[in-house]
Amino acid sequence: MSAPEFSAGEAPAEKVTEVVGTGIPVRGNDIDTDQIIPARFLKVVTFDGLGQFAFFDLRFDDDDNEKDHPFNEERYQGANVLVVNGNFGCGSSREHAPQALMRWGIDAVVGESFAEIFAGNCLALGIPTVTADQESIEALQDYVEANPDANVDIDVAAETIAYDDTVIDATVHDAQRKALVEGVWDTTALMGANAGAVRETARSLPYVPESDIPEDET
């Protein structure tokens, strides 16, 4: 199936060229998906409400008393740019991890490095995973801690992170940047926009009954 062509403004999903908002720093390397969303919360039928359980075991003790964690701090409520360190999102491939972050309110994640599957799962939700060097990330975390109400500007297309008078040269994986900027990151919407080609491909497959192929609704 050939890739569909879209004119300006006709992309099947929202184009993500820039994310602007306040930041929330979560420090530490190798924060895995089980820490982002503990396994016992994966039994949900839908992802609705999953955001309240983000980092749950890092935020609460066994008696549900709050622990010291940025996601519990009032000054970071409403922040939409998560700033992390190295190998964030490692461990299992559970898609619930970025789902929980998105439903908490996170629109972009900036860090030193990300687990590949986690980054792919973020892309499927339209969430950029943007990388920069360790020194720049730690300086950004320091800035966000000192200025929780200040905006961080992530330019996905230009691959920069800007705050105060500082501009960081960042990296967005080429395929991710193209998908986000062109609005083709949502595979379900992409297939819907290219429904004719999908039907054509389905009819060419000997194991797909004609009765299972939906009619063209146009």
C-alpha positions as CSV (number, residue, x, y, z in Angstrom):
1,M,0.0,0.0,0.0
2,S,1.5,3.3,-1.0
3,A,1.7,6.2,1.4
4,P,-1.2,8.7,1.0
5,E,-0.6,12.2,-0.1
6,F,-2.1,15.1,1.8
7,S,-2.3,18.8,1.0
8,A,-1.7,21.5,3.5
9,G,-4.2,21.3,6.3
10,E,-5.5,17.9,5.2
11,A,-3.3,15.7,7.5
12,P,-5.4,13.0,9.2
13,A,-4.1,13.9,12.7
14,E,-3.2,17.1,14.5
15,K,0.2,18.5,13.4
16,V,2.5,18.7,16.4
17,T,5.1,21.3,15.5
18,E,5.5,23.0,18.9
19,V,4.7,22.3,22.5
20,V,4.7,25.2,25.0
21,G,3.9,25.0,28.7
22,T,5.3,24.8,32.2
23,G,7.7,22.0,33.2
24,I,7.8,19.3,35.8
25,P,11.2,17.7,36.6
26,V,11.4,14.0,37.5
27,R,15.0,13.2,38.2
28,G,16.8,9.8,38.0
29,N,18.1,7.4,35.3
30,D,16.5,4.2,34.2
31,I,13.0,5.1,35.4
32,D,11.1,2.1,34.0
33,T,7.5,1.7,32.9
34,D,6.6,-0.1,36.1
35,Q,7.5,3.0,38.0
36,I,5.6,5.2,35.6
37,I,2.5,3.0,36.0
38,P,2.6,0.0,38.4
39,A,1.4,-3.3,37.0
40,R,-1.7,-3.6,39.1
41,F,-3.2,-0.7,37.3
42,L,-3.0,-2.4,33.9
43,K,-6.2,-4.4,34.5
44,V,-8.4,-1.4,33.4
45,V,-10.7,-2.0,30.5
46,T,-10.0,1.5,29.0
47,F,-7.3,4.0,29.6
48,D,-9.7,6.5,31.1
49,G,-8.7,7.7,34.6
50,L,-5.2,6.2,34.3
51,G,-3.5,9.5,34.8
52,Q,-4.2,9.6,38.6
53,F,-2.0,6.5,38.9
54,A,1.1,7.9,37.2
55,F,4.2,7.2,39.4
56,F,1.8,5.9,42.0
57,D,4.3,3.9,44.1
58,L,6.8,6.7,44.0
59,R,4.1,9.1,45.2
60,F,2.5,7.2,47.9
61,D,3.5,4.7,50.6
62,D,1.6,1.5,51.5
63,D,-0.8,3.5,53.7
64,D,-1.5,6.0,50.8
65,N,0.4,8.8,52.5
66,E,2.1,11.2,50.1
67,K,5.8,10.8,49.5
68,D,8.1,13.5,48.2
69,H,7.6,13.5,44.5
70,P,7.1,16.3,41.9
71,F,3.8,14.9,40.8
72,N,2.5,15.6,44.3
73,E,3.7,19.2,44.5
74,E,1.1,21.9,44.0
75,R,3.5,24.2,42.1
76,Y,3.7,21.6,39.3
77,Q,0.0,21.0,38.9
78,G,-1.0,21.8,35.3
79,A,2.5,21.4,34.0
80,N,2.6,19.7,30.6
81,V,6.3,19.3,29.8
82,L,8.0,16.4,31.6
83,V,11.8,16.8,32.0
84,V,13.6,13.5,32.8
85,N,17.1,12.0,32.6
86,G,18.6,9.0,30.9
87,N,16.9,5.8,29.6
88,F,13.5,7.0,30.6
89,G,10.7,4.5,29.9
90,C,12.9,1.4,29.9
91,G,11.6,-2.0,31.0
92,S,8.4,-3.5,29.7
93,S,6.7,-2.3,26.6
94,R,3.4,-1.4,28.2
95,E,1.6,1.3,26.3
96,H,-0.1,2.3,29.6
97,A,2.9,4.3,30.6
98,P,2.6,7.1,28.0
99,Q,-1.2,6.8,28.3
100,A,-0.9,7.6,32.0
101,L,1.4,10.5,31.4
102,M,-0.9,11.9,28.7
103,R,-4.0,11.6,30.9
104,W,-2.1,13.3,33.7
105,G,-1.6,16.2,31.2
106,I,1.8,15.7,29.7
107,D,2.1,16.9,26.1
108,A,5.9,16.4,25.6
109,V,8.8,14.6,27.3
110,V,12.3,16.0,27.3
111,G,15.2,14.0,28.5
112,E,18.7,12.6,27.9
113,S,17.5,9.4,26.3
114,F,14.5,7.2,26.0
115,A,13.8,3.5,25.6
116,E,12.9,2.9,22.0
117,I,9.5,1.2,22.6
118,F,8.5,3.9,25.0
119,A,9.3,6.6,22.5
120,G,7.3,4.7,19.9
121,N,4.3,4.4,22.2
122,C,4.5,8.2,22.9
123,L,4.6,8.9,19.2
124,A,1.4,6.9,18.8
125,L,-0.3,9.4,21.1
126,G,1.3,12.5,19.5
127,I,3.7,13.1,22.4
128,P,7.2,14.2,21.3
129,T,10.2,12.6,23.1
130,V,12.9,15.2,22.7
131,T,16.6,14.6,23.7
132,A,19.4,16.8,24.7
133,D,22.8,16.4,26.4
134,Q,23.0,15.7,30.1
135,E,24.3,19.1,31.1
136,S,21.5,20.9,29.2
137,I,18.8,18.6,30.7
138,E,20.0,19.1,34.2
139,A,20.2,22.8,33.7
140,L,16.6,22.8,32.5
141,Q,15.5,20.7,35.5
142,D,17.2,23.3,37.8
143,Y,15.4,26.1,36.0
144,V,12.0,24.4,36.2
145,E,12.5,23.8,39.9
146,A,13.3,27.4,40.5
147,N,10.7,28.8,38.0
148,P,7.7,26.4,38.0
149,D,5.5,29.0,36.4
150,A,7.8,29.8,33.5
151,N,7.1,28.4,30.0
152,V,9.3,25.9,28.2
153,D,9.0,26.1,24.4
154,I,9.7,22.9,22.5
155,D,10.0,23.5,18.7
156,V,9.6,20.0,17.2
157,A,10.3,21.1,13.7
158,A,13.4,23.1,14.5
159,E,14.6,20.7,17.2
160,T,15.1,23.3,19.9
161,I,14.1,23.8,23.5
162,A,13.9,27.4,24.7
163,Y,13.4,28.8,28.2
164,D,14.3,32.2,29.6
165,D,17.2,33.4,27.4
166,T,18.5,29.9,26.7
167,V,18.0,27.9,23.5
168,I,19.1,24.2,23.6
169,D,19.9,22.3,20.5
170,A,17.8,19.2,20.8
171,T,17.1,16.1,18.8
172,V,13.9,14.6,17.6
173,H,14.2,11.3,15.8
174,D,13.8,11.9,12.1
175,A,10.9,9.5,11.6
176,Q,9.1,10.9,14.7
177,R,9.7,14.5,13.7
178,K,8.3,13.9,10.2
179,A,5.2,12.1,11.6
180,L,4.5,14.8,14.1
181,V,5.1,17.8,11.9
182,E,3.2,16.3,9.0
183,G,0.3,15.1,11.2
184,V,0.6,11.4,10.2
185,W,1.5,10.0,13.7
186,D,-2.0,8.6,14.3
187,T,-2.0,5.2,12.5
188,T,-5.8,4.7,13.0
189,A,-6.5,8.1,11.5
190,L,-4.0,7.5,8.7
191,M,-5.7,4.2,7.7
192,G,-9.1,6.0,7.8
193,A,-7.9,8.7,5.5
194,N,-6.5,6.0,3.2
195,A,-9.5,3.7,3.5
196,G,-9.7,3.0,-0.3
197,A,-6.2,1.6,-0.4
198,V,-6.8,-0.4,2.8
199,R,-9.9,-2.0,1.1
200,E,-7.9,-2.7,-2.0
201,T,-5.2,-4.4,0.0
202,A,-7.8,-6.4,2.0
203,R,-9.4,-7.7,-1.3
204,S,-6.0,-8.9,-2.5
205,L,-5.6,-11.1,0.6
206,P,-7.0,-14.6,0.0
207,Y,-7.8,-15.1,3.7
208,V,-10.0,-12.0,4.0
209,P,-13.7,-12.7,3.1
210,E,-15.3,-10.1,1.0
211,S,-18.1,-9.9,3.6
212,D,-15.6,-8.7,6.1
213,I,-14.5,-5.7,4.0
214,P,-16.6,-2.6,4.7
215,E,-18.2,-0.8,1.8
216,D,-17.0,2.7,0.8
217,E,-19.2,5.1,2.6
218,T,-18.6,8.0,0.3
